[in-house]
Amino acid sequence: MKVLLPTPLASYTAGKREVEAEGATLAQLLADLDRRYPGIRFRMIDEQDGVRPHMRFFVNRVLVRSIAVALAPDDEVLVVAALSGG
Amino acid sequence: MTRLAVLVGTRKGLFVLGADRKRRSWTIDGPHFLGQVVNHAVLDPRDGRTLLAAVKAGHLGHTVFRSEDFGRTWEESQTPPAFAKADGNAKGETVSHVFWLTPGAAKEAGRWYAGTSPAGLFVSDDAGRNWSGVEGFNAHPDRRKWIGPPEDAPPDGNTLHSLNVDPFDPDHIYIGLSAGGVFESRDRGATWSPLNKGCAGFFPDPEAAYGHDPHCVRVHPKFRDVVYQQNHCGIYRLERKADRWHRIGDNMPKDIGDIGFPLVLHPRDPETAWVFPMDGGTVWPRVPIGGKPAAYVTRDAGKSWRRQDKGLPAAQGWFTVKRQAMACDTLDPLGLYFGTTGGEVWTSFDEGESWQCLCLHLPHVYSVETALVP
């Protein structure tokens, strides 16, 4: 399925902002992304499997809070690096 | 020909100041990791090639980067420092940032240690590619007690810093906890003991085993058992036979006091050390006393101190020098360097007798380290 990434993650995908990955859940999708682009999962998900404070996931433009959420093959996943800092 | 590098970690990236051994002409390289916090960058003195940087991006969390070509290319750690996954529904800890990097002993090529916030200790045996927790500390039953609750932590969170490997015993490791105190392990991190006797603390019990706030602990690289610390509550030298700290800051001028963050040891003289005092009065402004920045040097192991401010602002100098932001090189005469929260790097090539500003307009400086690059 299509995964849209924010600019802070582009260094992991050779600059691509739109990539493909597979998974029946968001957790599986992130694992597949990490196989394709090593290291990218840890920049979104911490060691306790929590979503990092300023990362947000939208599935078909709906905000999801858990990586256990189920995905369908034609879903679109949007990753947003929310505003923060100064 | 060997070159001198000064690695300047800042709130918005890493900068490398370079010079030949005469230190007359300087270059600046960077920023590396633009926009990201670089808490510490250290070149491995064992191979003169492996450079590690503790990096945190606001959105992406922490990691460690490594370079073997002095920053032309960087490789991210495959397994950055991370706490163990909690069991079941228990709430586990997450690393906020890597704060301190220390190469292992001279004969242990590839071994590095990392200290984090919240206070955690991590080790790598493959030159920073993969990190694992030192569970003797991270899972120690008293660790929570030692580091206290988050509300008592320093502004950037509870931190494990001042990682020192005893140059005479690779199994012997010192750490500083802010807050918590100085602790040591003599078995490579498997077991730990507090090392805070004689050190003033926040608790009413003057002999409290923990609850202290070391700001910077330095173990001498050449002389056995020579240990100094700049603490939240003064400057101390460890009397190793008694395992007791002696407050050498009592010999500082009373109108200056002995509060500050960094402490630098002379690599060839165990009785010479530098501090950079900060105002620890009233509400703890943590700026040079009276707006007049100065280093203080002792040449007799803390029995006396002398002010060194030639070339520094004579007035209205209100920057802070953080605990990792002062260092020396190993040349002769010794060069001293410090970075400020105002983005300046100052240097002295005559062991502190006079100072000059090497660099202006950098971001807030978090750390300064030096290296001789083959």
Chai-1 contact restraints between the chains, C-beta under 6 A:
chainA,res_idxA,chainB,res_idxB,connection_type,confidence,min_distance_angstrom,max_distance_angstrom,comment,restraint_id
A,P8,B,H59,contact,1.0,0.0,6.0,A-B,restraint_1
A,P8,B,L60,contact,1.0,0.0,6.0,A-B,restraint_2
A,G39,B,E76,contact,1.0,0.0,6.0,A-B,restraint_3
A,R43,B,L60,contact,1.0,0.0,6.0,A-B,restraint_4
A,D46,B,T94,contact,1.0,0.0,6.0,A-B,restraint_5
A,E47,B,A82,contact,1.0,0.0,6.0,A-B,restraint_6
A,E47,B,F83,contact,1.0,0.0,6.0,A-B,restraint_7
A,E47,B,T94,contact,1.0,0.0,6.0,A-B,restraint_8
A,Q48,B,G92,contact,1.0,0.0,6.0,A-B,restraint_9
A,Q48,B,T94,contact,1.0,0.0,6.0,A-B,restraint_10
A,R52,B,G61,contact,1.0,0.0,6.0,A-B,restraint_11
A,H54,B,H59,contact,1.0,0.0,6.0,A-B,restraint_12
A,A81,B,H59,contact,1.0,0.0,6.0,A-B,restraint_13
A,S84,B,G58,contact,1.0,0.0,6.0,A-B,restraint_14
A,G85,B,G58,contact,1.0,0.0,6.0,A-B,restraint_15
